[in-house]
Amino acid sequence: METSEKAVIKDNTQSTYINCKTDHTETFINKLQTHIELIAALSSGVLIFLAWVMDTLSMPTFSVSLYILAFLIGGFAKAKEGIEETIKNRELNVEMLMVFAAIGSASIGYWWEGAVLIFIFSLSGALETYTMNRSNREISSLMDLQPEEAILLVGDSEKTVHISELQIGDTILIKPGDRIPIDGEVLKGQTSIDQATITGESIPVSKDIGDEVFAGTVNLRGAILVKMTKHSEDTLFQKIIRLVQSAQSEKSPSQLFIEKYEGTYVKIVLITVLIMMFAPHYLFNWSWTETFYRAMILLVVASPCALVASIMPATLSAISNGAKKGILFKGGVHLEKLSEVKAIAFDKTGTLTRGKPTVTKVLVRDGLFHEDVITAAASLESHSSHPLAQAIVSYAKSTYKCTLSQPDSLEDVAGWGVQGMYNNQMWKIGKADFVGSELAEQFHGGIANQLADEGNTVVFIADSNGIAAIIALKDAVREESIKAIQSLKALGIQTIMLTGDGEQTAKAIAEECQVNHYIAECLPEAKVEHLKQLKSKYNNVAMVGDGINDAPALATANVGVAMGEGTDVALETADVVLMKNDLSKIAETIKLSQKMNRIVKHNIIFSIAVISLLILSNFLQVVNLPLGVIGHEGSTILVILNGLRLLKA
């Protein structure tokens, strides 16, 4: 028996060793594939150095062979890309210009210059790939957070299945410590969920029966049963991943402009080079060698490599930077537009405020006990799904730990409130007109008007003897809202609050948030019209919202910004998503956009200046091919490195 156990242990150890070895091998291969362009570029550099050594030792045969190897290894990726793009678009591109320049240099005996051109060009390509990989890493890290398997309950048995096999309505078991594989609703059990991957909140959120849970979040405490409510590809987590992917593929207007004229520019350069190969010989009496040499230099220095690389690395770096901070852009175009925004309209409920009213004050009639009145009101309101009713119930449970009873009768009077029998007494809960406007205005010296002026919604409670109590509720302003508004004002941006609340409540909350302007009694269908008016006044306007009713306004604005906890429709319509629901990130986003546009402008001006200077120097015969190669490719690397600064912005 002992021998058998030892054999099993030995087999398991050997198996573990083999698995670890396989994992290390796969990791090494993956890293090799990720950095293959950089490895090829550096290998090309080593071969060029060896060829130069052979040159100094007067061994031309070996040096030429090494130069050819450097051409093939360093230039393969870019040549392949250039040929494929040329065939696909039926138009020449920058990559083909570089190939022609390198071959032209070699054809007149300038092997070292041609090889260095290939080396630096491949190195700049490797840097661009590095930028893209850094951006892709954000997606990879997100995708790793969603489990691919789930424990499906079938009757009394458990079955581990791939999430693609699950159907809406399936019951899933989530054990403590497991990541939740799907979006769903808690059927059984209580727990705490770490939702940092979705909302950015570091504090775990308690979940009970009926609460919603999201894929990619972590179940910290208890085992729960969850009913699947969305297909795996429709989860909020997958929507986030698609947002990041679309951001990488969508190009900014500046990038599209350069790419639009790239083919035309390449044709002009090639035609000019062809003219340059003959015209100076007859016009300026240059020798044929000098003429062809200057034509090759022109082919190198006139290539717009630096100009093409001025935008995309900077844009991808900025998008990657934003993703790390919980700001998701659906494309470079929206990031570029943000710097031009002059005004921002905010939806009130759920954006500037938390969207969940809380009880701020309770006043009862003399002779009554707070707890008795609140218990009666909560027992009646517990059957309503209205946010104000739920806030009263929550207040009763948390403040008095009371047990709610079933009312003897209950009637929901739409638009007014509720009424019913409780403990053999008729109660009414709702608006002033519902319980008696005169009595409501006189209660406690007319304090209801004062509470309304402070931004509260006042709910009146009446029994058979008159007004029993009033409850003041307020949708609390987010702590970060005031800070966010102040930051935007410091940037010279106008802030406007849109709300369906009445004038008094809107004014009070606008003053608390410190917005420049507010629009009260703004119905959902009127938001679009107000956005159009704001656009005509400020030209470039952003809209921040979270609900279904905000979607048309988000689409109308120049840039739509959605809160990460918002509805699916708002997330899909918006151009930018704040995953952590932190409004202070808006000012950061605008600063990031402004910095990106500054860097892009600097890159473009620098690139054009270098190209112009090198072309002029070539015509004046003061620049040779080595300096042309270094000046041209050096400027390309500099603009890419300048763009990469946005990774740390």
N, C-alpha and C positions, 0 to 999 in steps of 0.2 A: 504493500500500500504506500509506504514511504517513498519507494523508488518511483512509483507511478506519479506521486505528487511532485517529486523533483523533476521528472520528465516534463510534466505539464508546465511547471514554473520555467524550466529551461526553454520550452517551446514558446511560451508567452513572452519571455525576455527577448528571445531571438526575433519574434514577430514584431515586438515594439521597436527593436533596433532597426529592423528592415524598414518599418513604417517611417521612423524618424529620418532614416537615411534618404528615403524616397521624398519626404517632405522637403528636406534641405536641398535635394537635387532640383525639385520643381521650383522652389523659391529662387535658386541660383539661375535657372533657365529663364524664369519670369523677369528677373532683374536684368539679365543679359539682353532679352528682347526689348525691354523698356529703354535701355541705354544704347541700343545697337548703333544708332546714328552717331552718337558721341564717340563710341569706340572706333567706328570707321573713320571719323574725322581725325581722332588722335593717332590712329594707326597710319593714316595718310601723312600726318606731320612727322612721325618717326621715319617713315620711308623717305620723305623729302630730305630730312637731315642726313640720313645715310647716303643718299644720292649726292648731296652736296659734298660730303666727305670724299666720296669716290671721285668727284670732279676735281677736288683739290689734289688728289693723288694721281691725277691724269689717267683715270680709268673710265673713259667715256662710254664704253659698251655696257659696263655694269651700272653706271649712273643713269643712262637712258632707260635701261630695264627697270630700275627702281622708280624712276619718274613715271613710267607707264603704269606700274603697279599702284603708285600713289594716285594717279588719275582714275584708275578703275575702282579702287577701294573707296576713295574719298568722294568721287563724283557719281557713283552708281545710283544712290538714293535720289539725288536731285535730278540726274539725267532721266531716270525712270519716271519720276513725277512730272518732269517737263514734257516728255514724249507722250505720256498718257493724257495729260491735260490738253496738249496740242491736238491730239487725235480726237478727243472728246469734244472740245470746243471749236475745233477747226481754226485755231488762232494761235500764233506764236506767243510765248510768254517769257518772263525774266529768266527762268531756269534754262531755256534754250539759248538765250543770249549768252549766258555764262559758259555753256558748253561750247558754243561757237568761238567765244573769246579764248577759252583755254586751248582748244584745238588750233586756232589761228596762231597763238603765241608759240606753241610747240612746232608748228609748221615752218616758222622762220628761225627756229633754233633757240627760242627762249623757253626752255623746258622748266627751269626753276620758277620763272614768273608764272607760267601756266599752272604749274603744280601748286604754288602758293595760293593762286586764285581759287583753285578747286578746294584747297584745304580750308581757307578762311570762309568760303561760301558754304561748305559742308558744316563748319563749326557754327555759323550763324543759323543754319537750318536746324542743327541739334539744339540750339538755344530756344528756337521757336517751338520745337517738339517738347522741350522741357516745360515751357509755359503751358502748353496744352495738357501735358501729363499732370501738372500741378492742379489744373482745373478739373481734370478727369478724376483726380484723387478724391475730390469732394463727393462725387457720385459714388465711387467705389466704397468709401467709408460709410455712406448712407445705406447702400445696398446690402452691406455686410450686417447691418443692424436688424434686418427683417428676416426672421426664421423661414426656412423653406418647407418645414414640416410642422404638423399640428397633431395633437391627440384628439381624435374624433370619438365621441361617445355614440355607440350603436347599441341601444338597449342598455344592458348592464355591463357591457364589455367596452374596453378601450382599444382603439386602433390608430396607429401612427400612419398618417397619410401625407402626401405632398399637398401644399396649399392650393394648387391648381385643381385638385380633385374635389375641393369643398364646394358646397352649394349654399345659397342664402337660406337661413333657417337651421343649418346644422348646429349642433351643440358641441362646443370645444372645451376641453379641460385645460386650464392654465395653472400650473403648479408654482409655488413660491420660488422666486429667483429666475423664472423663465421669461423670455421676451414674448410679447403677445404677437401672434402671427397674422391676425386679421382685425378689421374694424368690427365691433359688435356691441351687444348690450348684455350687462350682467344679469344672469338668470338666478344664480344662487351664490351665496357667500359674500364676505366683506374683505376688503384688502386696501392696501395703499399702492398707488402706481407712480412710478417715476416717469413723468412725461417730458423730460428735458429735451429729448430728440424731436418732439413735435412743437412744444410751446416755449422751450427754453427755461421753464420754471425749475429752479433747483429744489424746491420744497415738494415732497411727494403729495399726491392728491388722493384723498380717501374716496373709495368707490363702494357703492352699495347696490342692492338690487334695482335694476332699471337704469343705472348710470351707463354712459357710453365709454367704451375703451377703444384705443387706437393701436394699429399695428406698429411694431417697432419700439413700443414703450415696454417698461419692465415691471412685472408683478413682484412686489417686494415682500409681502407678508403672508397672506392666506391663499389657499387654493380656491379658485372660482370657476363657475361654469358660465360660459359666454355664448350667446346666440349670435351667429354670423349675420350681419346686416348688409354687407357689401362684398362683391366679388373681389378677389385678391388684387386684380389690376385696377380697381376703382377706389382703393383705400386712400386715405389722406396722405399716407407715407409715399405711395406710388406717385401720387400727384406732385409731391414735392420733388421727387427724383426726375419726373418728366419736365418740371419747371427748370431744373438745373441743366438738363440735356438740351432743352430748346434754347436756353441762354447761350450755350456754346455754339450752336449752329446758326443762330441769327446774327447777321453782321450789321455794324453801325452804318449810317448814311455815308460817313467819310470813307470807310473801307469800301463800300459799294461803288462810290464815285471813282476811287483810284483803280479798282478792279475793272470798272467799265471802260476806262481809257488805257488800261495797261497794254492791250493788244495793239491798239493804234500807235501808242508810243514806241513799242518794240519794232513795228514796221517802219516808222520814221527813222529810228536809229539804224536799222539794217540798210535802208535806202541811202542814208547819209554816209554810212561806212563804205558802201559800194562806190559812191561818188568820190569819197576820200581816197579810195585806192587808186584813182586815176587823175582826178582834177589837179591836185597840188603839183604833180609831176610836170604838167603842161603850163599851169598858171604861175607857179613859183620856182620852177626848175629844180624841184626836189629830186633826189635820186629815187629809183624804183624801190630800193631797200628802205629808205627813209619814209617814203610814201606809204608803203605797206605796213611798216612798223607803226606809224602814226595812226593808221586806220585801225590796227589791232588795239592800240591804246584807247582810241575813241570807243571801240566796241566794249571795252572793259569799263571805262569811267562813265559812259553815258547810260549804262544799265541802271534802272530805278530800284535796285534791290533795297536800299535803305528807305526809300519812299514807301515801298510796298510793306516793309516791316515796321513802319512808323506807328501803325494803328492796332493791328490784331493782337500782338503780345501785350500791349498796354491794356486793351479792352478785356482780354481773358484774365489778366492779372487782377484787374479791378473787380471783375465778376467773382473770381475765386476769393478775393479778400472779403467781399460782401457776404458770400456764402458762409465763410468762417464766423462772421458776426451775426448770422441769422437773417441776412437780407438776401432774398432771392430775386434775381432779375430774369425776365423772360427773353432778354436779348440786349446786345450792345446798343441798339437804337434807343431803348428806353433809358439806359444809363446815360447816354449822351444828351438826351432831351432834358434830363433832370436839372442840369446846370442852368437851363434857360427859364426855369419856372419862376414866375413873379408873384404868384398867389397860390395858396393851398386851401381847399374847402374840406372841412371835416364833418362827417356825420357825427351826431352827438352820442346816441345810444350805442354802447358797445365799442365805441372808438375813443372819444374823449372821456366818456364815463365807462363804468364796468358793465353796464347793461343789466345789472341786477339790483333792484331797489332794496334799500335797507331801512329799518325803522329808526328814525332819529329822535322822535319825541312822542310820549303818550300822556294825555291829560284826561282824567276821569272826573265825573260829577262828584261833588261832595257826598259822603256817605257810602260810596261804593269802593270796593277793593280792586286795585289794579289787576291782580291775578284772576279774579272772578270774571271781570269784563273781557280780559284778553283771552281767557280760556273759552268763553262763549263765542267770541268773534272767530277764534281760530278753528273751533269745531264746525262752524258754518262754512268758513272759507276753505277748509281742508278738502272740500269737494270741487273746488274750482282750480283751473290750470292757469288763471291769470297771474302774471308776475307779482302784482301787488298782493294778491291773496296768498301766494306762496311765501312772500316775504313776511306777512303777518304770522303765518303758521310756523315758519322758521324761528321768528322772534319768540313766540310763545314757548316753543320747545326748548330753545337755548337759554332763555331767561328764567322761566319758571319750572322747567322740567315737568310740565303738566301733561296729564293723560287726556287726550281729546275724546269726546263722546259723540255718539251718533245723534244728530238732531232729530226731533220728532217729525219735522217736515222741512222741506227746503225748496225754494224757488229762485231760479237765476233770472233776474230781470235784465235782459240784454241792454248794455249801454248805461245802466244805472247802478247796479249792485246786486246783492242777494238779500233775501228775507226768509225767515223760517222760525219754527217753534223750537226753543231749547229750554229745558227745565221748566216747562209749562208757561213760558213767556215768549211773546213775539218780539223778534229782533230784526232790525234793518241795518245793513252795512253798505255804504256806498257814497254817492255824491251828495252835496248839500241839498239840492232840489229833491232828492229821493227821500231824505229823512225830514225835510222841512227847512226851507232856506232861511226863514226868519229866525228860527230857533238856532240854526247852525251859525248864523252870523253873530248872535248874541252870546253864544257859549264862551265862557271864560273871557268876557270882555272883548270879543271879536278877534281873538288871537289867531284864528284860522287865516285871516288875510295877511297877518304878519308872517306866518309860517310860509304861505304861498309866495310872498315877496322874497323870501330867502331861498326860493327854488325847491320847496317841498311840494309833494302831492299830498293833499289832506283827505283822509278817509274818515267819514263820520259813522259813529255807532249809536243807534237809538234803540231804546226798549219801550215798554208801554208807558213809561213815565217821562219820556222826552229824550233829549240827547244824553247818552250815557258817557260817551268819551269821543275824543278825536285821536287819530293816529297820523302822525306826519311821517312820510316816507320820502326818501331821496335816492336818486341814482347817483351813487358816489363817484366823484371825479377821480380818474386814475392819478396816482401820485406823480407819475412821469409826464402827465399831460401839460401841467403848468411849465415844467422845465423845458419840454419840447417846444411849446409855443414861444417861450422866451428865446430859445436858441434860434428859432426861425426868424423871429423879429430882428435878432442881432445880424442875420444875414440879409436883412432888408426885404424879407418876404412877407406879404400880407396874409393874415389868417382869418378865415371865415367859418363860422359854425352854422350848419344846417340842421334844423330840428323841427319836429312836428308839434313840440310843446307850445303852450300859450306864451304870450308876450312876457308875463311876469316871470315864469319859470325860466324861459330862454334867456332873459336879461340877467337873472341871478347867476345862472351857470356860465354864461359868457363872461361875466365879471370875474367869477372864480377862476375860470380857465385863462383869463386875460387875452382873449382873442380880439383882433381889431374890429371885426364886424360879426353880426349874427343875423340869421334869417329865421324868424319864428313862424309857426303854423305852416311849415313847409311839407306838403304832402309828397309821398314817393314819386308820383307822376310829375310833380312840379320841380323836382330836383334837377332834371335834365335841362329844363328851361332856364333855371337859375345858373346852371353851369355854362350854358351858352352865353348868357349875359356877362358872366365873369370873364369868359374867354374874349369877348368883344372889348372888355375894359382893360384886361391885363395881358392879352395875347396868349401867354402860356400859363395854363392852370393845371394843378394836380388835384386829385380827389382822393380822400382817404375814407374808406368804409369797410363794413364787415358783413352786412346783411344782403339778402336777396333783393330787397328794395333799393340797394345801393348800386347794383350791377349796371343798370342803364347809365347812371351818372359816371361810374368808373370808366365805362366805354366811351363816354362823351368827352371826358377830360383828356388833355394832352398826354398826361401820365396818370394811370390809375394805380393806387396803392391799397392793398388789402391786408387786413389783420390776419395773422396765421390761424386764429381760432374762429375765423369767420366762416360763412357758408361756402359750400362747394362752388356755387354760382359766382360768388364774389371772387374766390381764388382763381377761377378759370378766366374771368373777365379782366382782372387786374393785370398790370404790366410789371408790378413789383409786389412782393409779399414780405411782410414783416413777421417772421416765424415766431419771434419772442414777444409779439404784441407790445413792443417797446416803442412808443412814439418818438422818443429822443433819438432813435436811429434814423429818423427822416432827415434831420439836420446833418448827421454823419454821412448819409447817403448823398445828399446834395454836395457836401464838401468833397466826397470821393469823386463824384461826377465832374466837379469843377477842376479838381487836380488832374483827373484823367484827360480832360479836354486841353488843359494847359500843357501837359506832357506831350500829347499828340501834336498840338500846334508847334511846340518847340522842335519835336522830331521832324515834322514836315519842313519847317523853315531851314533847319540844319541840313537835312538831306538835299534839298534843292540848292542850297548855298554851296555844299561840297561838290555836287555834280556840276554845277555851273563853273565853279573855280577850276575843277580838274579839266573840263572841256576847253575852257579858255587857255589854261596852261599848256594843254596839248597842242593847240593851234599856234601858240607862241614858242613851241618846242622847248619848254623849260621843265617838263615833267617826263620822266622815263617810265617804262612799263612797270618795274618794281614799285616805284612810288605811286603809280596809278592804281596798281592792285591793292597796296596797303591803304591808300586813301579811300578807295571805293569800298573795300570790304571792311576796313576799320570803322568807317562811318555806319555801316550796316550793323555791326556788332554793338556799337555805342548806342544806337537808337533802341535796339532790343533790350540792352541792359538798363537803359533809362525807363523803358516800359515796365520792366520787372520790378522797379522800385515800388510799384503800386501793390505788390504782394504784401508789403510791410506798412502801407500807408495807414 
